[in-house]
Amino acid sequence: MSKNKLVVGLDGSPSGEKALAHAKAQAKLIGDCEIMICFVIEWSPFSFQTPEENEMRHKRREEEIATAKERVIDPAVAATQKDGLAATGLVRHGDAAEILDDLAESNGALQIIVGRTGARGLKERIFGGVSGRLVATSRVPVTIIP
C-alpha cells in the first residue's frame, strides 16, 4: 500500500513555513506519510510577448526554477527529512491553486496545506489569493494555516 500524502504549498513566506510545520505535525500523527512540498511560480501562458521576449522566457523560467529549488524547496525538504519524515519537492510554473489541486488529486493526497497569506501582488488583490481559490475549487480537503 502506498504512503498517505500531504501537499504543502510554499512561497518562501513565514506563512508558508507555518503551513509546513503544521504538515509535519499532521504527518507524524498519520504515520506512514509523505509530504509533497511544492513551490509554484505564477505564470500565465496568455501574456503577449515579442519574439525577443519569447527567446528569453525559457532562460528566465529555468533560472526561476533553480532559484526556487535552491532557496525554498531544497531547504524545506532537507529540514523535513531531518525530522524523520518522507518528503519530496517540486517547482512548477502556472496557476498555484490549479497546480496544487491537480498535484493532490493525481497523487491521492489526503489534503492540501497552505498559509493564509503569502507574497501578494496586484493580481491577488483583484482576483483573490491562492488559499481562497483553493477553498472554492479544490477536489481534496484544504487546510489554511493563519
N, C-alpha and C positions, 0 to 999 in steps of 0.2 A: 504494500500500500504506500502511496506517495505521501510525502510530508504535507502537513497543513501549511498554508501560505498566507502571509500578510503582505500587502503592498503599501509602501510608505512613499509619499511624495515629498521630496526635499527641494528646497530652493536656495539653500545657503543662509536662511534667516534663523533667528533664535526660535521662532515659532516652529520651524521645521525640526530643529533639534529637540524640542519638546515632543513633537509627533514621534520621532524616532525613539525617544526614551519611553514613551507610552507603548510603542510597538514591542520594544524589548521586554517590558514588564508583561505584556499580554502573551508573548511567545513563551516566556518562562512558565506562565500559568497553563498554557495549552499543552506544552510538552513538545513532541515531535513537530517542530515548526521552523519554517524558513522565512526570513524577512527579505522581501524583494524591494530594494531601495532604488527609487527612480528619480532622476532629475530631468525635467522636461524644459527644453529651450523653446519658448514660444516662437513660432514661426508660421507664417501664412504663405501658402502656395499661390495666393491670389494677388500678391503685390506685383506691381508693374515695374519692370526694370529695363535698363538699356542693355545692349549686348555686352558692354564692358562690365556692367554690374553683375550680369549673369556669370561672366568668367570668374569674377572674384567671389561669388556666392559660395561655390563649393569649398574654396580655400577657407573662407570665414567659418563655414559650417564645421569643417574639420577642426579648426582652431578652437571654436566654441565647445565642441565635444571634448577635446583634450583638456581644456581648462576646467570644465565642469567635473570631469572624471578626476583630475588631479586635486582640485581644491575642495570638492564636496563629496563625491561618491567614494573614492578610494579611502579617505579617512573614516567615513561613516561605516563602510564595510569592515575595515580593519578593527575599529572600535567594537562593532557588534560581534565579530568573531572572537575578539579578545575576551568578551563577556561570555564566551562559550556557546554562542548561538550561530546557527547557519544563516548566512547572508549572501546575497548576490547583488550586484549593482548594474544599473543600466542608465544610459543617457540617450534621450530621444529628442527629436525636433517635432513640433506640431502644437496642437491644442492640448494643454495639460489635462484638463478634465476628460477629454475623449481618450487620450493615451492611457491615463491611469485606469479608467474604466475598462478599456479593451484589454490591458495587461492583466487586470484582476479577473476578468471574465474568462479569458483564454487559458489562464493558469489555475482556475478553480480556487481563487483566493477566498478566504473567509471574510475579509473586509479590506477596505482602503482606509488608511490613516493619514490625515494631513493636518497641518496647522491652520488655525483660523485666519491669520494674517501673514502675508509674506511680502515680497518685493512688489510694490504697487506702481502701476503706471496709468496713463490716461485710459487705455482700453479697459482696464479693470474697473475704473471708476464709472465708465459708461455702461459696460455690458455685464458687470458683476464679476466677482472673483471666482477662482478655481473651486474653492470649497462650496460656494453657493451653486455653481453649475453641477458639481458632483452630486450634491444632495438632490437636485432636481432631476438628474438624468441617469445616475448610476444604476447598474443592474445587480450590484452587490452592496451590502451594507457599508456605510461610510461613517467613520468616527472623526469628528473635528475637535482638535485639541486647542483650548484657549491659550 
